[in-house]
Amino acid sequence: MISGREKLSGLYEPWRAWCEWCLSYLDQRGFAPTITSGFRDNDEQARLYARYRAGLSRLPAAPPGRSAHNYGLAIDVWAGNGQQAAMMAILKAFGGELVKGDAPHVQYPGFRRYLGS
């Protein structure tokens, strides 16, 4: 069963549809995905970034305006069956872009190109 599906609200529609399809595929294969984050406003991103900079989070966070989450172009998802690397490999194979060092993060392919970096 997919947990946290409500976190897909606010995503860019074509990306949301891709995420829904991929998550259903993963769920049918026993990964039991849990979505922990989707769209984030700048205030939420600033809070996460501050925690990361203070060493209070083991996961990286970009500054506000530099995260794909701020544009509805990323999700954070964990494999409920413990097979995180395998699940993320499938998301990458289906066209999602991963960020090194950010285990649950998958984003719209080429997102950084749109920021000019």
Backbone as XML, in Angstrom:
<?xml version="1.0"?>
<chain id="A" units="angstrom">
  <residue number="1" name="MET">
    <atom name="N" x="0.831" y="-1.179" z="0.000"/>
    <atom name="CA" x="0.000" y="0.000" z="0.000"/>
    <atom name="C" x="0.881" y="1.250" z="0.000"/>
  </residue>
  <residue number="2" name="ILE">
    <atom name="N" x="0.536" y="2.215" z="-0.800"/>
    <atom name="CA" x="1.271" y="3.479" z="-0.886"/>
    <atom name="C" x="0.813" y="4.384" z="0.250"/>
  </residue>
  <residue number="3" name="SER">
    <atom name="N" x="1.751" y="4.824" z="1.068"/>
    <atom name="CA" x="1.443" y="5.757" z="2.152"/>
    <atom name="C" x="1.862" y="7.161" z="1.744"/>
  </residue>
  <residue number="4" name="GLY">
    <atom name="N" x="1.134" y="8.159" z="2.230"/>
    <atom name="CA" x="1.482" y="9.548" z="1.972"/>
    <atom name="C" x="1.082" y="10.054" z="0.613"/>
  </residue>
  <residue number="5" name="ARG">
    <atom name="N" x="0.149" y="9.384" z="-0.028"/>
    <atom name="CA" x="-0.271" y="9.772" z="-1.379"/>
    <atom name="C" x="-0.721" y="11.237" z="-1.445"/>
  </residue>
  <residue number="6" name="GLU">
    <atom name="N" x="-1.254" y="11.764" z="-0.334"/>
    <atom name="CA" x="-1.720" y="13.161" z="-0.307"/>
    <atom name="C" x="-0.574" y="14.145" z="-0.564"/>
  </residue>
  <residue number="7" name="LYS">
    <atom name="N" x="0.662" y="13.705" z="-0.368"/>
    <atom name="CA" x="1.825" y="14.569" z="-0.597"/>
    <atom name="C" x="2.066" y="14.827" z="-2.087"/>
  </residue>
  <residue number="8" name="LEU">
    <atom name="N" x="1.336" y="14.133" z="-2.953"/>
    <atom name="CA" x="1.455" y="14.366" z="-4.391"/>
    <atom name="C" x="0.659" y="15.590" z="-4.828"/>
  </residue>
  <residue number="9" name="SER">
    <atom name="N" x="-0.189" y="16.083" z="-3.954"/>
    <atom name="CA" x="-0.979" y="17.279" z="-4.240"/>
    <atom name="C" x="-0.045" y="18.472" z="-4.413"/>
  </residue>
  <residue number="10" name="GLY">
    <atom name="N" x="-0.296" y="19.275" z="-5.409"/>
    <atom name="CA" x="0.512" y="20.465" z="-5.644"/>
    <atom name="C" x="1.683" y="20.246" z="-6.576"/>
  </residue>
  <residue number="11" name="LEU">
    <atom name="N" x="1.884" y="19.011" z="-7.023"/>
    <atom name="CA" x="2.963" y="18.747" z="-7.978"/>
    <atom name="C" x="2.546" y="19.205" z="-9.375"/>
  </residue>
  <residue number="12" name="TYR">
    <atom name="N" x="3.524" y="19.532" z="-10.195"/>
    <atom name="CA" x="3.307" y="19.809" z="-11.609"/>
    <atom name="C" x="2.581" y="18.597" z="-12.197"/>
  </residue>
  <residue number="13" name="GLU">
    <atom name="N" x="1.468" y="18.827" z="-12.876"/>
    <atom name="CA" x="0.559" y="17.734" z="-13.239"/>
    <atom name="C" x="1.213" y="16.584" z="-14.014"/>
  </residue>
  <residue number="14" name="PRO">
    <atom name="N" x="1.981" y="16.825" z="-15.070"/>
    <atom name="CA" x="2.609" y="15.679" z="-15.751"/>
    <atom name="C" x="3.556" y="14.901" z="-14.826"/>
  </residue>
  <residue number="15" name="TRP">
    <atom name="N" x="4.255" y="15.602" z="-13.938"/>
    <atom name="CA" x="5.149" y="14.941" z="-12.984"/>
    <atom name="C" x="4.334" y="14.142" z="-11.981"/>
  </residue>
  <residue number="16" name="ARG">
    <atom name="N" x="3.231" y="14.712" z="-11.489"/>
    <atom name="CA" x="2.373" y="14.004" z="-10.547"/>
    <atom name="C" x="1.867" y="12.702" z="-11.162"/>
  </residue>
  <residue number="17" name="ALA">
    <atom name="N" x="1.434" y="12.761" z="-12.424"/>
    <atom name="CA" x="0.927" y="11.563" z="-13.095"/>
    <atom name="C" x="2.042" y="10.510" z="-13.226"/>
  </residue>
  <residue number="18" name="TRP">
    <atom name="N" x="3.252" y="10.948" z="-13.564"/>
    <atom name="CA" x="4.385" y="10.018" z="-13.654"/>
    <atom name="C" x="4.647" y="9.382" z="-12.295"/>
  </residue>
  <residue number="19" name="CYS">
    <atom name="N" x="4.646" y="10.196" z="-11.234"/>
    <atom name="CA" x="4.875" y="9.684" z="-9.877"/>
    <atom name="C" x="3.810" y="8.661" z="-9.505"/>
  </residue>
  <residue number="20" name="GLU">
    <atom name="N" x="2.551" y="8.973" z="-9.780"/>
    <atom name="CA" x="1.453" y="8.043" z="-9.479"/>
    <atom name="C" x="1.676" y="6.706" z="-10.178"/>
  </residue>
  <residue number="21" name="TRP">
    <atom name="N" x="2.023" y="6.762" z="-11.452"/>
    <atom name="CA" x="2.225" y="5.528" z="-12.213"/>
    <atom name="C" x="3.383" y="4.724" z="-11.622"/>
  </residue>
  <residue number="22" name="CYS">
    <atom name="N" x="4.508" y="5.396" z="-11.390"/>
    <atom name="CA" x="5.685" y="4.702" z="-10.847"/>
    <atom name="C" x="5.402" y="4.114" z="-9.474"/>
  </residue>
  <residue number="23" name="LEU">
    <atom name="N" x="4.753" y="4.882" z="-8.613"/>
    <atom name="CA" x="4.478" y="4.405" z="-7.260"/>
    <atom name="C" x="3.529" y="3.209" z="-7.277"/>
  </residue>
  <residue number="24" name="SER">
    <atom name="N" x="2.557" y="3.222" z="-8.171"/>
    <atom name="CA" x="1.661" y="2.069" z="-8.307"/>
    <atom name="C" x="2.442" y="0.841" z="-8.775"/>
  </residue>
  <residue number="25" name="TYR">
    <atom name="N" x="3.331" y="1.038" z="-9.745"/>
    <atom name="CA" x="4.185" y="-0.040" z="-10.239"/>
    <atom name="C" x="5.014" y="-0.616" z="-9.083"/>
  </residue>
  <residue number="26" name="LEU">
    <atom name="N" x="5.639" y="0.269" z="-8.310"/>
    <atom name="CA" x="6.482" y="-0.171" z="-7.194"/>
    <atom name="C" x="5.662" y="-0.880" z="-6.120"/>
  </residue>
  <residue number="27" name="ASP">
    <atom name="N" x="4.483" y="-0.371" z="-5.851"/>
    <atom name="CA" x="3.623" y="-0.981" z="-4.842"/>
    <atom name="C" x="3.215" y="-2.392" z="-5.262"/>
  </residue>
  <residue number="28" name="GLN">
    <atom name="N" x="2.886" y="-2.567" z="-6.529"/>
    <atom name="CA" x="2.491" y="-3.882" z="-7.038"/>
    <atom name="C" x="3.637" y="-4.898" z="-6.943"/>
  </residue>
  <residue number="29" name="ARG">
    <atom name="N" x="4.857" y="-4.410" z="-6.844"/>
    <atom name="CA" x="6.021" y="-5.292" z="-6.753"/>
    <atom name="C" x="6.566" y="-5.402" z="-5.337"/>
  </residue>
  <residue number="30" name="GLY">
    <atom name="N" x="5.779" y="-4.949" z="-4.367"/>
    <atom name="CA" x="6.111" y="-5.171" z="-2.964"/>
    <atom name="C" x="7.015" y="-4.155" z="-2.298"/>
  </residue>
  <residue number="31" name="PHE">
    <atom name="N" x="7.266" y="-3.026" z="-2.923"/>
    <atom name="CA" x="8.142" y="-2.025" z="-2.317"/>
    <atom name="C" x="7.445" y="-1.218" z="-1.212"/>
  </residue>
  <residue number="32" name="ALA">
    <atom name="N" x="6.120" y="-1.174" z="-1.209"/>
    <atom name="CA" x="5.346" y="-0.441" z="-0.201"/>
    <atom name="C" x="5.869" y="0.984" z="-0.014"/>
  </residue>
  <residue number="33" name="PRO">
    <atom name="N" x="5.854" y="1.810" z="-1.077"/>
    <atom name="CA" x="6.431" y="3.147" z="-0.983"/>
    <atom name="C" x="5.680" y="4.068" z="-0.023"/>
  </residue>
  <residue number="34" name="THR">
    <atom name="N" x="6.461" y="4.887" z="0.677"/>
    <atom name="CA" x="5.911" y="5.921" z="1.553"/>
    <atom name="C" x="6.452" y="7.265" z="1.086"/>
  </residue>
  <residue number="35" name="ILE">
    <atom name="N" x="5.558" y="8.141" z="0.683"/>
    <atom name="CA" x="5.935" y="9.477" z="0.234"/>
    <atom name="C" x="6.004" y="10.371" z="1.466"/>
  </residue>
  <residue number="36" name="THR">
    <atom name="N" x="7.165" y="10.969" z="1.693"/>
    <atom name="CA" x="7.322" y="11.819" z="2.871"/>
    <atom name="C" x="7.328" y="13.305" z="2.536"/>
  </residue>
  <residue number="37" name="SER">
    <atom name="N" x="7.493" y="13.643" z="1.257"/>
    <atom name="CA" x="7.482" y="15.044" z="0.876"/>
    <atom name="C" x="7.181" y="15.178" z="-0.601"/>
  </residue>
  <residue number="38" name="GLY">
    <atom name="N" x="6.491" y="16.244" z="-0.937"/>
    <atom name="CA" x="6.203" y="16.597" z="-2.322"/>
    <atom name="C" x="6.486" y="18.081" z="-2.500"/>
  </residue>
  <residue number="39" name="PHE">
    <atom name="N" x="5.461" y="18.837" z="-2.887"/>
    <atom name="CA" x="5.617" y="20.285" z="-3.020"/>
    <atom name="C" x="5.915" y="20.899" z="-1.654"/>
  </residue>
  <residue number="40" name="ARG">
    <atom name="N" x="6.848" y="21.849" z="-1.633"/>
    <atom name="CA" x="7.161" y="22.612" z="-0.417"/>
    <atom name="C" x="7.183" y="24.096" z="-0.750"/>
  </residue>
  <residue number="41" name="ASP">
    <atom name="N" x="6.568" y="24.899" z="0.102"/>
    <atom name="CA" x="6.681" y="26.344" z="-0.091"/>
    <atom name="C" x="8.052" y="26.801" z="0.420"/>
  </residue>
  <residue number="42" name="ASN">
    <atom name="N" x="8.383" y="28.052" z="0.165"/>
    <atom name="CA" x="9.710" y="28.561" z="0.535"/>
    <atom name="C" x="9.935" y="28.560" z="2.041"/>
  </residue>
  <residue number="43" name="ASP">
    <atom name="N" x="8.885" y="28.790" z="2.834"/>
    <atom name="CA" x="9.045" y="28.780" z="4.287"/>
    <atom name="C" x="9.452" y="27.396" z="4.785"/>
  </residue>
  <residue number="44" name="GLU">
    <atom name="N" x="8.786" y="26.365" z="4.286"/>
    <atom name="CA" x="9.128" y="24.997" z="4.679"/>
    <atom name="C" x="10.535" y="24.641" z="4.202"/>
  </residue>
  <residue number="45" name="GLN">
    <atom name="N" x="10.874" y="25.062" z="2.988"/>
    <atom name="CA" x="12.213" y="24.780" z="2.472"/>
    <atom name="C" x="13.273" y="25.493" z="3.308"/>
  </residue>
  <residue number="46" name="ALA">
    <atom name="N" x="12.995" y="26.724" z="3.721"/>
    <atom name="CA" x="13.939" y="27.478" z="4.553"/>
    <atom name="C" x="14.141" y="26.780" z="5.898"/>
  </residue>
  <residue number="47" name="ARG">
    <atom name="N" x="13.076" y="26.255" z="6.480"/>
    <atom name="CA" x="13.180" y="25.529" z="7.750"/>
    <atom name="C" x="14.047" y="24.286" z="7.588"/>
  </residue>
  <residue number="48" name="LEU">
    <atom name="N" x="13.810" y="23.516" z="6.536"/>
    <atom name="CA" x="14.605" y="22.305" z="6.295"/>
    <atom name="C" x="16.068" y="22.642" z="5.999"/>
  </residue>
  <residue number="49" name="TYR">
    <atom name="N" x="16.276" y="23.704" z="5.252"/>
    <atom name="CA" x="17.644" y="24.125" z="4.930"/>
    <atom name="C" x="18.394" y="24.550" z="6.195"/>
  </residue>
  <residue number="50" name="ALA">
    <atom name="N" x="17.712" y="25.289" z="7.065"/>
    <atom name="CA" x="18.333" y="25.722" z="8.323"/>
    <atom name="C" x="18.701" y="24.515" z="9.192"/>
  </residue>
  <residue number="51" name="ARG">
    <atom name="N" x="17.829" y="23.530" z="9.264"/>
    <atom name="CA" x="18.120" y="22.312" z="10.025"/>
    <atom name="C" x="19.332" y="21.582" z="9.436"/>
  </residue>
  <residue number="52" name="TYR">
    <atom name="N" x="19.379" y="21.501" z="8.129"/>
    <atom name="CA" x="20.502" y="20.844" z="7.458"/>
    <atom name="C" x="21.809" y="21.591" z="7.747"/>
  </residue>
  <residue number="53" name="ARG">
    <atom name="N" x="21.794" y="22.911" z="7.604"/>
    <atom name="CA" x="22.996" y="23.724" z="7.845"/>
    <atom name="C" x="23.461" y="23.642" z="9.304"/>
  </residue>
  <residue number="54" name="ALA">
    <atom name="N" x="22.506" y="23.436" z="10.226"/>
    <atom name="CA" x="22.836" y="23.334" z="11.647"/>
    <atom name="C" x="23.280" y="21.925" z="12.038"/>
  </residue>
  <residue number="55" name="GLY">
    <atom name="N" x="23.272" y="21.005" z="11.072"/>
    <atom name="CA" x="23.676" y="19.633" z="11.353"/>
    <atom name="C" x="22.602" y="18.811" z="12.041"/>
  </residue>
  <residue number="56" name="LEU">
    <atom name="N" x="21.350" y="19.246" z="11.939"/>
    <atom name="CA" x="20.236" y="18.559" z="12.596"/>
    <atom name="C" x="19.497" y="17.589" z="11.686"/>
  </residue>
  <residue number="57" name="SER">
    <atom name="N" x="19.937" y="17.469" z="10.441"/>
    <atom name="CA" x="19.304" y="16.552" z="9.488"/>
    <atom name="C" x="20.386" y="15.774" z="8.760"/>
  </residue>
  <residue number="58" name="ARG">
    <atom name="N" x="20.170" y="14.468" z="8.636"/>
    <atom name="CA" x="21.141" y="13.656" z="7.893"/>
    <atom name="C" x="20.915" y="13.744" z="6.389"/>
  </residue>
  <residue number="59" name="LEU">
    <atom name="N" x="19.772" y="14.284" z="5.983"/>
    <atom name="CA" x="19.477" y="14.449" z="4.561"/>
    <atom name="C" x="19.747" y="15.885" z="4.133"/>
  </residue>
  <residue number="60" name="PRO">
    <atom name="N" x="20.316" y="16.077" z="2.943"/>
    <atom name="CA" x="20.582" y="17.437" z="2.478"/>
    <atom name="C" x="19.296" y="18.185" z="2.140"/>
  </residue>
  <residue number="61" name="ALA">
    <atom name="N" x="19.381" y="19.499" z="2.190"/>
    <atom name="CA" x="18.272" y="20.358" z="1.770"/>
    <atom name="C" x="18.866" y="21.566" z="1.060"/>
  </residue>
  <residue number="62" name="ALA">
    <atom name="N" x="18.288" y="21.907" z="-0.062"/>
    <atom name="CA" x="18.734" y="23.069" z="-0.833"/>
    <atom name="C" x="18.129" y="24.340" z="-0.243"/>
  </residue>
  <residue number="63" name="PRO">
    <atom name="N" x="18.736" y="25.477" z="-0.537"/>
    <atom name="CA" x="18.137" y="26.743" z="-0.106"/>
    <atom name="C" x="16.786" y="26.955" z="-0.796"/>
  </residue>
  <residue number="64" name="PRO">
    <atom name="N" x="15.923" y="27.751" z="-0.191"/>
    <atom name="CA" x="14.639" y="28.053" z="-0.839"/>
    <atom name="C" x="14.853" y="28.595" z="-2.254"/>
  </residue>
  <residue number="65" name="GLY">
    <atom name="N" x="14.025" y="28.143" z="-3.170"/>
    <atom name="CA" x="14.136" y="28.551" z="-4.561"/>
    <atom name="C" x="15.107" y="27.724" z="-5.378"/>
  </residue>
  <residue number="66" name="ARG">
    <atom name="N" x="15.901" y="26.888" z="-4.726"/>
    <atom name="CA" x="16.878" y="26.045" z="-5.420"/>
    <atom name="C" x="16.509" y="24.565" z="-5.360"/>
  </residue>
  <residue number="67" name="SER">
    <atom name="N" x="15.391" y="24.261" z="-4.721"/>
    <atom name="CA" x="14.940" y="22.879" z="-4.586"/>
    <atom name="C" x="13.826" y="22.588" z="-5.590"/>
  </residue>
  <residue number="68" name="ALA">
    <atom name="N" x="13.888" y="21.430" z="-6.187"/>
    <atom name="CA" x="12.818" y="21.004" z="-7.098"/>
    <atom name="C" x="11.481" y="20.897" z="-6.369"/>
  </residue>
  <residue number="69" name="HIS">
    <atom name="N" x="11.526" y="20.678" z="-5.059"/>
    <atom name="CA" x="10.288" y="20.620" z="-4.275"/>
    <atom name="C" x="9.522" y="21.940" z="-4.348"/>
  </residue>
  <residue number="70" name="ASN">
    <atom name="N" x="10.235" y="23.064" z="-4.411"/>
    <atom name="CA" x="9.595" y="24.381" z="-4.453"/>
    <atom name="C" x="8.773" y="24.598" z="-5.714"/>
  </residue>
  <residue number="71" name="TYR">
    <atom name="N" x="9.025" y="23.805" z="-6.721"/>
    <atom name="CA" x="8.340" y="23.947" z="-7.999"/>
    <atom name="C" x="7.395" y="22.788" z="-8.291"/>
  </residue>
  <residue number="72" name="GLY">
    <atom name="N" x="7.207" y="21.928" z="-7.298"/>
    <atom name="CA" x="6.351" y="20.758" z="-7.502"/>
    <atom name="C" x="6.966" y="19.744" z="-8.437"/>
  </residue>
  <residue number="73" name="LEU">
    <atom name="N" x="8.300" y="19.664" z="-8.435"/>
    <atom name="CA" x="9.013" y="18.794" z="-9.365"/>
    <atom name="C" x="9.858" y="17.739" z="-8.675"/>
  </residue>
  <residue number="74" name="ALA">
    <atom name="N" x="9.521" y="17.402" z="-7.417"/>
    <atom name="CA" x="10.276" y="16.369" z="-6.698"/>
    <atom name="C" x="9.398" y="15.730" z="-5.639"/>
  </residue>
  <residue number="75" name="ILE">
    <atom name="N" x="9.745" y="14.495" z="-5.327"/>
    <atom name="CA" x="9.166" y="13.816" z="-4.174"/>
    <atom name="C" x="10.295" y="13.136" z="-3.413"/>
  </residue>
  <residue number="76" name="ASP">
    <atom name="N" x="10.045" y="12.923" z="-2.146"/>
    <atom name="CA" x="10.901" y="12.068" z="-1.322"/>
    <atom name="C" x="10.072" y="10.834" z="-1.009"/>
  </residue>
  <residue number="77" name="VAL">
    <atom name="N" x="10.639" y="9.669" z="-1.260"/>
    <atom name="CA" x="9.895" y="8.422" z="-1.094"/>
    <atom name="C" x="10.820" y="7.351" z="-0.517"/>
  </residue>
  <residue number="78" name="TRP">
    <atom name="N" x="10.293" y="6.612" z="0.436"/>
    <atom name="CA" x="11.028" y="5.533" z="1.090"/>
    <atom name="C" x="10.389" y="4.188" z="0.770"/>
  </residue>
  <residue number="79" name="ALA">
    <atom name="N" x="11.206" y="3.182" z="0.641"/>
    <atom name="CA" x="10.735" y="1.814" z="0.386"/>
    <atom name="C" x="10.372" y="1.163" z="1.718"/>
  </residue>
  <residue number="80" name="GLY">
    <atom name="N" x="9.120" y="0.816" z="1.869"/>
    <atom name="CA" x="8.655" y="0.170" z="3.094"/>
    <atom name="C" x="9.218" y="-1.225" z="3.281"/>
  </residue>
  <residue number="81" name="ASN">
    <atom name="N" x="9.717" y="-1.828" z="2.220"/>
    <atom name="CA" x="10.283" y="-3.181" z="2.327"/>
    <atom name="C" x="11.791" y="-3.161" z="2.581"/>
  </residue>
  <residue number="82" name="GLY">
    <atom name="N" x="12.363" y="-1.973" z="2.783"/>
    <atom name="CA" x="13.790" y="-1.872" z="3.070"/>
    <atom name="C" x="14.700" y="-1.903" z="1.856"/>
  </residue>
  <residue number="83" name="GLN">
    <atom name="N" x="14.149" y="-1.980" z="0.678"/>
    <atom name="CA" x="14.946" y="-2.078" z="-0.548"/>
    <atom name="C" x="15.045" y="-0.714" z="-1.240"/>
  </residue>
  <residue number="84" name="GLN">
    <atom name="N" x="15.532" y="0.296" z="-0.497"/>
    <atom name="CA" x="15.588" y="1.675" z="-0.999"/>
    <atom name="C" x="16.400" y="1.798" z="-2.282"/>
  </residue>
  <residue number="85" name="ALA">
    <atom name="N" x="17.591" y="1.257" z="-2.297"/>
    <atom name="CA" x="18.453" y="1.388" z="-3.476"/>
    <atom name="C" x="17.812" y="0.763" z="-4.710"/>
  </residue>
  <residue number="86" name="ALA">
    <atom name="N" x="17.202" y="-0.402" z="-4.548"/>
    <atom name="CA" x="16.548" y="-1.068" z="-5.679"/>
    <atom name="C" x="15.362" y="-0.241" z="-6.178"/>
  </residue>
  <residue number="87" name="MET">
    <atom name="N" x="14.594" y="0.322" z="-5.250"/>
    <atom name="CA" x="13.442" y="1.133" z="-5.644"/>
    <atom name="C" x="13.893" y="2.378" z="-6.405"/>
  </residue>
  <residue number="88" name="MET">
    <atom name="N" x="14.931" y="3.028" z="-5.895"/>
    <atom name="CA" x="15.410" y="4.234" z="-6.558"/>
    <atom name="C" x="16.008" y="3.913" z="-7.927"/>
  </residue>
  <residue number="89" name="ALA">
    <atom name="N" x="16.627" y="2.756" z="-8.069"/>
    <atom name="CA" x="17.157" y="2.343" z="-9.371"/>
    <atom name="C" x="16.023" y="2.199" z="-10.387"/>
  </residue>
  <residue number="90" name="ILE">
    <atom name="N" x="14.891" y="1.698" z="-9.942"/>
    <atom name="CA" x="13.736" y="1.580" z="-10.833"/>
    <atom name="C" x="13.232" y="2.962" z="-11.226"/>
  </residue>
  <residue number="91" name="LEU">
    <atom name="N" x="13.116" y="3.873" z="-10.265"/>
    <atom name="CA" x="12.667" y="5.231" z="-10.575"/>
    <atom name="C" x="13.616" y="5.910" z="-11.563"/>
  </residue>
  <residue number="92" name="LYS">
    <atom name="N" x="14.900" y="5.680" z="-11.402"/>
    <atom name="CA" x="15.877" y="6.233" z="-12.343"/>
    <atom name="C" x="15.712" y="5.602" z="-13.726"/>
  </residue>
  <residue number="93" name="ALA">
    <atom name="N" x="15.525" y="4.289" z="-13.759"/>
    <atom name="CA" x="15.347" y="3.594" z="-15.039"/>
    <atom name="C" x="14.106" y="4.088" z="-15.783"/>
  </residue>
  <residue number="94" name="PHE">
    <atom name="N" x="13.094" y="4.521" z="-15.030"/>
    <atom name="CA" x="11.869" y="5.044" z="-15.634"/>
    <atom name="C" x="11.973" y="6.521" z="-15.997"/>
  </residue>
  <residue number="95" name="GLY">
    <atom name="N" x="13.134" y="7.140" z="-15.747"/>
    <atom name="CA" x="13.361" y="8.513" z="-16.182"/>
    <atom name="C" x="13.484" y="9.540" z="-15.083"/>
  </residue>
  <residue number="96" name="GLY">
    <atom name="N" x="13.301" y="9.155" z="-13.830"/>
    <atom name="CA" x="13.466" y="10.105" z="-12.740"/>
    <atom name="C" x="14.930" y="10.437" z="-12.533"/>
  </residue>
  <residue number="97" name="GLU">
    <atom name="N" x="15.184" y="11.609" z="-12.016"/>
    <atom name="CA" x="16.554" y="12.038" z="-11.742"/>
    <atom name="C" x="16.804" y="11.938" z="-10.243"/>
  </residue>
  <residue number="98" name="LEU">
    <atom name="N" x="17.907" y="11.281" z="-9.873"/>
    <atom name="CA" x="18.277" y="11.128" z="-8.476"/>
    <atom name="C" x="19.351" y="12.152" z="-8.124"/>
  </residue>
  <residue number="99" name="VAL">
    <atom name="N" x="19.472" y="12.436" z="-6.830"/>
    <atom name="CA" x="20.492" y="13.357" z="-6.341"/>
    <atom name="C" x="21.390" y="12.587" z="-5.384"/>
  </residue>
  <residue number="100" name="LYS">
    <atom name="N" x="22.662" y="12.518" z="-5.707"/>
    <atom name="CA" x="23.618" y="11.774" z="-4.887"/>
    <atom name="C" x="23.586" y="12.280" z="-3.441"/>
  </residue>
  <residue number="101" name="GLY">
    <atom name="N" x="23.536" y="11.342" z="-2.510"/>
    <atom name="CA" x="23.534" y="11.678" z="-1.100"/>
    <atom name="C" x="22.170" y="11.977" z="-0.520"/>
  </residue>
  <residue number="102" name="ASP">
    <atom name="N" x="21.124" y="11.923" z="-1.344"/>
    <atom name="CA" x="19.760" y="12.202" z="-0.881"/>
    <atom name="C" x="18.904" y="10.979" z="-1.214"/>
  </residue>
  <residue number="103" name="ALA">
    <atom name="N" x="18.988" y="9.980" z="-0.337"/>
    <atom name="CA" x="18.428" y="8.647" z="-0.597"/>
    <atom name="C" x="16.967" y="8.611" z="-1.041"/>
  </residue>
  <residue number="104" name="PRO">
    <atom name="N" x="16.073" y="9.441" z="-0.506"/>
    <atom name="CA" x="14.670" y="9.300" z="-0.915"/>
    <atom name="C" x="14.245" y="10.223" z="-2.056"/>
  </residue>
  <residue number="105" name="HIS">
    <atom name="N" x="15.130" y="11.067" z="-2.552"/>
    <atom name="CA" x="14.760" y="12.151" z="-3.468"/>
    <atom name="C" x="14.794" y="11.723" z="-4.925"/>
  </residue>
  <residue number="106" name="VAL">
    <atom name="N" x="13.688" y="11.973" z="-5.614"/>
    <atom name="CA" x="13.633" y="11.798" z="-7.072"/>
    <atom name="C" x="12.972" y="13.055" z="-7.623"/>
  </residue>
  <residue number="107" name="GLN">
    <atom name="N" x="13.556" y="13.565" z="-8.712"/>
    <atom name="CA" x="13.037" y="14.812" z="-9.261"/>
    <atom name="C" x="12.871" y="14.724" z="-10.768"/>
  </residue>
  <residue number="108" name="TYR">
    <atom name="N" x="12.151" y="15.706" z="-11.261"/>
    <atom name="CA" x="11.902" y="15.853" z="-12.685"/>
    <atom name="C" x="13.243" y="15.909" z="-13.415"/>
  </residue>
  <residue number="109" name="PRO">
    <atom name="N" x="13.411" y="15.139" z="-14.480"/>
    <atom name="CA" x="14.698" y="15.104" z="-15.172"/>
    <atom name="C" x="15.092" y="16.465" z="-15.743"/>
  </residue>
  <residue number="110" name="GLY">
    <atom name="N" x="16.329" y="16.843" z="-15.496"/>
    <atom name="CA" x="16.856" y="18.095" z="-16.020"/>
    <atom name="C" x="16.491" y="19.316" z="-15.203"/>
  </residue>
  <residue number="111" name="PHE">
    <atom name="N" x="15.950" y="19.124" z="-14.007"/>
    <atom name="CA" x="15.506" y="20.266" z="-13.201"/>
    <atom name="C" x="16.589" y="21.326" z="-13.049"/>
  </residue>
  <residue number="112" name="ARG">
    <atom name="N" x="17.803" y="20.941" z="-12.735"/>
    <atom name="CA" x="18.897" y="21.905" z="-12.505"/>
    <atom name="C" x="19.141" y="22.779" z="-13.740"/>
  </residue>
  <residue number="113" name="ARG">
    <atom name="N" x="18.937" y="22.226" z="-14.898"/>
    <atom name="CA" x="19.122" y="22.968" z="-16.153"/>
    <atom name="C" x="18.204" y="24.193" z="-16.187"/>
  </residue>
  <residue number="114" name="TYR">
    <atom name="N" x="17.017" y="24.065" z="-15.617"/>
    <atom name="CA" x="16.068" y="25.175" z="-15.615"/>
    <atom name="C" x="16.460" y="26.276" z="-14.636"/>
  </residue>
  <residue number="115" name="LEU">
    <atom name="N" x="17.309" y="25.959" z="-13.661"/>
    <atom name="CA" x="17.786" y="26.967" z="-12.705"/>
    <atom name="C" x="19.025" y="27.677" z="-13.210"/>
  </residue>
  <residue number="116" name="GLY">
    <atom name="N" x="19.592" y="27.182" z="-14.287"/>
    <atom name="CA" x="20.815" y="27.754" z="-14.803"/>
    <atom name="C" x="22.068" y="27.242" z="-14.101"/>
  </residue>
  <residue number="117" name="SER">
    <atom name="N" x="21.950" y="26.083" z="-13.463"/>
    <atom name="CA" x="23.137" y="25.482" z="-12.809"/>
    <atom name="C" x="23.171" y="24.007" z="-13.017"/>
  </residue>
</chain>
